[in-house]
Amino acid sequence: MNLPLIIRAEKHNEKTAILVPRGCANATTDGVFTYRDLLHISSQIATGLIQNTEDLQEQRVAFLIPPGFEYVATQWGIWRAGGIAVPLCISHPRPELEYVITNSGASIIIAHPNFEGILRSLAQEHNLRFILTSETLPSNIAHLPEVDITRRALILYTSGTTGKPKGAVTTHQNIQAQVTSLITAWEWTSSDRILHILPLHHIHGIVNVLTCALWAGAECHILSKFDTETVWRRIGDGDLTLFMAVPTIYVKLIAAWENASKERQKSMSEGCAKMRLMVSGSAALSVQVLEKWQSVSGHFLLERYGMTEIGMALSNPLHGERLSGYVGKPLPEVEVRLVDESTELVPPGTPGEIQVKGPGVFLEYWQNPQATAKAFQDGWFCTGDTAVVENDNYRILGRMSVDIIKTGGYKVSALEIEEVLREHPDIQECAVVGVGDLEWGERVCAALVLQGSQPLTLQAFRSWAKERLAIYKVPTQILTVEELPRNAMGKVIKPTVVELFAILKHNQADQDVRPM
C-alpha cells in the first residue's frame, strides 16, 4: 500500500500542487505543477533510484536542490523508493555538507547542477552514487515498493549541547502525526494557498508549510530564495490564504513596508488582510515586532512552539484570544508537561523544563543511542527549554543550556562553533555566546584570546569562518580579551561574556556587522 501522503495526492490529480512564481531564479513565467505532475515525476525519480533492486530499504539519500518543484519531487521520489531523505542546506560550506553526508551514511547523493562542483568530488571521495537532477528520467515506471508508515523517512540535523549536530530521525508515521495535528488546529483545506519562503532543510519549511499544504491538497507557492520585494508583490496579489515566517523575516518585511509609498503601503496591507492566518515561529517574537506587524497587516501573529525532534507542541488558537509573548496550549494529540530538576511536576506560575510526548515525537538520533536515551525520561522527550504556565498559556523562558543560541530561526551550538574557531592559527581560546538582538533574536558573538600580538580584524575572521561554518553560525561580533572570565572550577562564565558585549555595543559599534 502506498504512503497516505501519496494516496491523498492521487485524489487531487489535476489540482495545482506547486507553483514557482515568475521572477524566481531564472523563471520568466510561472511554473505550475499539478499533483499529477508531482506523482508522475516522483515515481520516475523513485524508479531511477531503485535501479536493480526492489526497495532502497532505508538507504539514506542526501540531496541538495534549491527550493522548488524539483526539490519536492525528489523528496517524494526518495520516500516512494523506500529511502530516507537527508536534505542538505544550500548555504552550507563543504565541511558541513560532508559531515551530514558521512554522518548519515548516505549511499546516494542527488544534486542540482548548481552544486555539481562541490558534491561530485565529495561523492567520488566517499565512493557514493552521484545523480544530477538534469539527467534524463526513466520513461518506464518500475513497480514501487510498499512503504510502511513505521519506516524511517527523514533525517534532519540539529545542534546540541555536545557540539556536532545530531541527526534527528522521523518516521512517516511521526511526520503524519505532526501534519494532521497542525491541519486540525489551523484548519487547513484544499482551498488554501501558502507562500513558501523558508529553508527546506528545516522542519518549519518541510513539515509546517510544504507537507501540510500537500497533505491538505492545497497550493504551495515556492520562492527559490527569500526576497523582500518578491514576497510583498505576492502578498499584494491578494490570492494567498496563509503565511508562515520567522521573526527575522517579519522585521525585514516591516522595514520594506515603512520605506514604501503611502499608496504602495495601502496595497501591501490590503494583501495581508485577505489572508486567514499569519504565523511566526522558530524564534521568540518580540512584542515590539508583533505590535508593528499588527499595525501593518491587521494580523495578530499566531505564535507556536516546536523543535526538530517533536514537530510542533504548543500553539496559540486559530480562533480566540492570542496572548503576546505566549505560545498557547498543547496542540491536538500532543502531551506537554513542565518538570523541575527532580522531574517533579511544577505548579502553574513556576518555571520548569518542557517535556513532550505524542505520536509526532521523533524516533531516535541517528546511530547515537546514548544521546537518544539521554533525551528521554520515562517516555517524555526532554526539550531543554524552560517555560512557565500563566493564565493557562505557556510562556517560553529560554534554553536551559547557555550553549544553545537561537538566531534568525536557527538553533546553533556554541560548542560546535568554538570547536571550529579553535582551529584558527591566531586563536588560543574562545567563548561563543548569544547576545539579545531585536531582529535576530540572538546574535552569535565570540570572545577571543589571541596567540601573539597580531590583531585579528572582524572581516578577516569572518572570511576564514565562512569557509568552515554555515553563514548563520559565523559570529557577527568579536571581542579580543586577555583572558576569559572563569569560575573556581575553570569553567567559562558565559553570562559575564555576554555582559562584555553589552559594553562593546556602546564603545565599539563600528565592529558590528549584520548576519547576512
Number of C-alpha atoms within 10 A of each C-alpha: 11 14 16 16 17 18 13 16 21 15 12 18 16 13 18 21 26 25 21 23 21 14 13 19 13 8 12 10 11 13 16 16 17 18 24 18 19 25 19 15 23 24 27 24 23 31 26 21 24 22 13 8 11 16 21 20 16 18 19 24 27 26 29 27 25 22 21 23 24 17 19 20 21 27 26 23 26 30 27 29 31 27 27 28 25 26 25 25 19 18 14 17 17 15 13 18 21 18 13 22 26 13 15 22 16 21 17 20 22 24 25 18 16 13 15 17 10 14 25 19 13 19 20 11 9 13 11 17 15 19 20 19 18 10 9 10 16 15 10 10 15 16 13 18 19 14 22 15 17 12 19 27 25 26 27 23 25 19 21 20 16 14 17 19 19 23 23 21 24 28 22 22 22 25 26 21 20 27 25 20 22 21 18 12 16 19 13 20 16 15 12 19 24 23 24 28 22 24 18 24 19 21 24 23 19 19 21 18 24 26 22 25 27 23 21 21 26 24 27 26 26 22 23 22 16 15 14 16 12 16 15 20 13 16 25 21 14 17 15 23 21 23 20 24 21 22 26 20 21 20 19 14 19 18 12 14 22 12 11 13 9 11 8 14 19 15 17 22 22 18 21 25 18 18 21 14 20 19 19 23 22 23 23 27 24 15 12 11 18 22 16 16 20 14 13 20 23 16 20 20 24 23 27 24 25 19 17 23 26 25 25 26 29 23 26 26 18 15 8 7 10 18 18 19 17 26 25 26 21 20 22 19 14 21 16 16 18 24 19 15 8 6 13 11 14 16 13 15 14 14 18 26 25 22 23 25 20 19 17 26 26 24 19 22 22 19 15 12 11 9 15 17 13 10 18 16 12 7 12 17 22 19 18 17 16 21 24 22 21 13 12 11 21 27 22 20 16 16 16 14 13 17 22 24 26 23 26 21 24 19 19 24 27 26 21 21 25 18 15 12 26 15 11 14 9 18 16 15 18 23 26 27 27 26 22 16 13 16 19 24 21 20 25 26 23 26 24 24 18 20 13 9 7 8 10 15 11 17 12 9 18 18 11 14 21 16 15 19 22 19 17 20 23 24 27 21 24 23 19 16 14 11 13 20 15 13 9 6 6 9 10 15 14 19 13 13 22 20 12 14 21 13 11 17 14 9 10 11 11 10 15 15 12 10 16 7
